[in-house]
Amino acid sequence: MSDMMEKSQQFTTRRSANYEASAWGHDFVQSLKSDYAEENHTRRSEKLKEKVRIMFADQVCRGSLSSTLKLIDGIQRLGVSYHFDGEIRASLDTINKKNYVWEKDDLFTRALRFRLLRQHRYEVSQDVFKRLIMAEMMNTSSACDNDMEGILSVYEASFYAFEGEDVLDEAQKLTTKILKEYLLSSANDQENCNCITERFVRHALELPFQWIAPRVDARWYIDTYEMMQDTDPVLLEFAKLDFNILQAKYQDELKHISRWWKGLGCIEILSFSRNRFVEMFVWTVWCNFEPEFDICRAELTKFGALATLLDDTYDVYGTLDELNMFTDAVERWDVNKMVDLPDYMKLLFLAVYNTTNAIAYEVLKKRSLDILPYLKKVWADFCNAYLLEAKWYYSGYTPTFEEYMDNGWVSASGYLMPTYAYFLEGNEITKEGLECLKNRSSDLVRYSLMISRLLDDLQTSSHEQERGDTPKSIECYMHQTGVTEAIAREHIKHMIHDLWKKMNGDEYTRSIFPRQFVDFVQNYARGCHCIYQFKDWYGGNAGPEMKNRVISLLAKPIPIKKILVKCLT
């Protein structure tokens, strides 16, 4: 332990969360290497991309509606749709304007058409499923036997529902039941089950497409696509090569961040806190994976690593007097307010202060836009939300569920992540957007952050209550309503479903933000689903599933068979 930390503890009893050390440190990051940063792979990728573009154009001109939709979905799930945004938009425009008769579609095509149109912000009614759902409710067994691909397609489409769309709610209940029964029957009849179908069903029941981070799904889908009978070798090689080239870029980005983090020196002195810069970088990739968002990823990772230090300071280590003084210093954004802070807090304050000012300086220099007032405000809001939770802890107060949620969605990261992203993605900055962020009035952002808070609580509350932390949403709901923990957890899960419906609808009707920012906000929630899918990964409890996700994203390129390399000259 550092002298600074020992000095701060001489007369103060402090708590400890006993966080597990990160599995990914500076040495791991600096050891990362990839051959896919070389120019020959980029040239190969460009040739393959043009082949895919030609194939796509030919499919749109000559193919059926169903095969065109399947190709769009495949390109999307393979993680390469960002290369073909214009082509995909034009194709969906045509499909939407031609107004094909829905009743002529089979179950699979109808649901896929609905999902792709909803996903790309076209207006399409749930009524296309009305007759379908009534028929299937009367005869689920035949649907299970004859059209599992169609049932799965309806299941995925149902997660694009808006509030009040009862037909889609019923579709989700029915298809979930059928898919679970299918897995049970497959387990009892391994000889006759379709392993690809079973793989798709299991993956969808774990996290539907609307709820999973695009990079996580892409890595899984590439492996699955290779197993399928109708695999296109050019598209497969392009997807693999693109993934590997991006991986090499992520390695380079992360090495720069790791050197910055090591030079900052905070984690050695604030040894009570979590060292999570690698995990934070992975989260930013899940939010914005495209190559042009490298600066955004870097700065968001810096913010996230520092926010984690603040989180642990407020949650575990700082005394209430220290936290009040620290919050005041952040609110005033004044280095002169550091004088009464303990040494470890001086270091933390300067790290936040200098890093934030540096980001604001770069944006001002490049875009002639002064974002510092907005960054100062979101840091102050963030610290005040943490301070309120600390006051609850020290007073032994259990907030109402409403009180907890009103504060909890801010302490989940507040508007910090969205505000940073809005300025760093290269979005067109509007007066309406600035006012919305300043006043915290975006429903879209609030829904995403509430999902983040609730997912966090579902996975971490038991451990945090064991160490005596402030009650989380589950405990607050139990205390207020008198229900059991199991019922409270079901209520939280139902809330998450409802928040997704609200977020689905909000982006159609009221969003004043550009498409890429809306994508970021939704991907933030998707990243949270992936972070807390198995255990509290960010807290340090990384199971084999999450370790594999990190390795596959950052360290291990996807093998490309030599036969695929020969498929083009």
PyMOL commands that set and color helices and strands:
alter all, ss='L'
color gray80, all
select helices_A, chain A and resi 3-9+26-31+35-37+39-62+65-77+81-83+85-98+102-104+107-119+126-138+140-146+148-158+166-188+195-206+209-211+214-227+233-264+266-269+277-287+291-317+320-332+335-340+343-367+372-395+401-411+416-424+431-438+443-466+473-481+485-509+515-531+544-554+562-565
alter helices_A, ss='H'
color red, helices_A
deselect
rebuild
show_as cartoon
